[in-house]
């Protein structure tokens, strides 16, 4: 694959930083389409033609367009199987891997938004995440089971969660529990993560 076949539509210091980190961990060739969100480029017709929601990350790969953070992670990890970041179909860990990918978007983020907006959660029969405490305990109980979400096996799910926990802890949406801090430290010390964050800082500086 050449870099011209895969493009990451990215803005620094946003959710798409996680996709940049994943690509670095995958060792994948790609073209970077830098979007200045402070200047409102995500709301201009050129980018809305790519993602009408005006969000990042998005990726284009040949004739495929993928938006939504979890979908981007799933697509990229499967696109580069040699990196071993996604258990393949038939692997006993494929189900748990998909579970934690889906849990992020279907439970974690909705719970955080309600918490950030100081909204009362919906009734259990209508809430996608039950309640915040149950959601968080489900996550921390899993983290107590091993080094990573899949036990001793590192996967793309850990890059998704490791980067997300970083900003949610920073903004006080997730408590600084020892199990969460230890998990984040393991993810953030990875060489690919350090390289990608350095790149992201350079990109952010270039937009100032």
N, C-alpha and C positions, 0 to 999 in steps of 0.2 A: 504494500500500500504506500502511496506517496502522500505527502502532506496536503496536496491539492484536493485529495479525495475526502478529507475530513476537516471540517471547520468548526471551531468552538466560538460561539458568539458570547462574549465575556465582558464583564465590567468588574474592576477590582473591588475588593472588600465587600462582596455581595455573596449570595448563595452560589454563584458560579465559581467562586474560588475553590469550592469543593471539587468541581469538575476539572479545574486546572490541576489540582492536586492528584486526582485520579489519573489523568492523562500522564502526568509525570511518573506516577507509580507504575503505570502500564508500559512506560517507555514508548508511547505511541507517537508517530509522526502526525502533525496536524498544523493547520493554518489557523492563526488567531485573528478574529474580527473583534477589535477593541471598540467598546461602546462607552461613551462618556455619559453616564447617567446624571451627573451633576449638571450637564448642559442640556439634559432632556432628550438625548438622541434616541432613547428607547421608545419615545412617543412620536417620533418622526415617521413619515410614511415608509421610508426605506426599511426600517427595522420592523414596523408593524406588518409589513408584507411577509416577514419571516415568522414573527410571533405576534399575532393580533393582541395578545395579552400584554405585550410590552415588557416581558419578564426575561431574565436570564437565570440559568443557562439555557441555551438552545444549541443544538448541533445539527449540521447538515452533512450528510454522508452519501455521496453519489446522488441518487434521486430521493433519498430519505430525509425527512425533517423530523427531529425529535425534540420536543419541549417537555417541561416538567422535570424537576430535579431527579426524582427517583427513576423515571423512565430513562433519563440520560445516563445515569449510573448503570442501570441494568443493561442498556444497549452497549455501552462502551466496554463493560467488563466481559460481556459475551463476544464482542467483536474481536477481542484480543485474548483468546483462551490460553495462549502460551504463557501469559503472565500468572495464571492460576488464581485470579481474584474472584472467580465466580464458579462455585461447584456446578458441574454440568448436569444435565438431565440424567437421571439414573443414579447419581451420587446421593447417599442418604442425607447429606447436608444441604441438598438443593432446596428442599422444603423449608427448613429453618432459615436459610439465607433469604428466600423470598418473603418469608414471614416478617423478618426484621426490616427488610426494605419497605414493605407495605405498611408496617406498623408506624414507621416514621411519618409517612404522609397522612395516614388515616386516623391515627390516634395522637401522636406526639405533637405535631404542629397545631391541630385544632385545639388541643388542651392548652397549649402555650398562648394561642391567640386569645382565648377566653380569659386566661389568667392576666395577660398583659392589658386587656381591655376592662378588667375587673368585672367581667360578666359572670353571672351565675350559670353553671352548666345546665344543659337541658336535662329533662327527666331521664333516668337510665334507659327507658325504652326508646328514647329519641336521640340519645347522645352517641356519637361515633366512638367515644373513648371512655365511657362509663363515668369516671370522675378523675380529677387530676392526680390525687394520691394513689389511686389504683394503677393508673397509667405509669406513674413514676416508679412505683414498687415493682411492677412487671418488668421494667427495664433494669432496675438495680438488682433484682433477684437474678436476672440472666447474667449480668456482669459479675456477680459473685461466683458464678459457676466456672469461670476460666479467665484466661488472658483476654479473650476476644468474644464477640457475640456468638461465634461458633465454637466456643471452647478454646482449644489451642490453635485453631486454624484462622489465620488472618484472611480477610476478604474485603471486597469493595464496600460491604456494609459498614465495616469499621471506619473507613474513610468518610462515609456519609455521616455516621453518628459522631465520630471524633471531632469533625469540623463543626457540626451543628451544636454539640454540647459546649464547644468553646465559646460561641457567641451567646448562647442562651444562659450559661453560667455568668458570663461577663455582665449581662443585663439583668441579672437577678431573677430570671424566669425559671431557673433550675438551681437547687441548692448545691453548695460546694461540699458534697458528701465525699468521704475518703475514697469510696469505690469509684466514683465518677472522676475525681481528680487523678487517681492512679491510672485509670483507663485513658484519659486524655493525655497524660504524660507519655504513655506508651505510644500512642498514635503520633503525637506531635514531635517525638524524638526521631521518627523515621527520616532517613536522608532525603527521600523523595518529597516528603512534606516540607522539610526545611528548604529545599531547593525551590519548590513551587511558591512558598510564601515569600521568599526573597524575590522571585520573579514578579509576584503580585504587587509587592511594595514598589518595585521599579516602575511597573505599569501605572500604579496610582500616582506616583511622582510625575510621570510624563504627562498626566492629565491636569496637573495643577497649573 
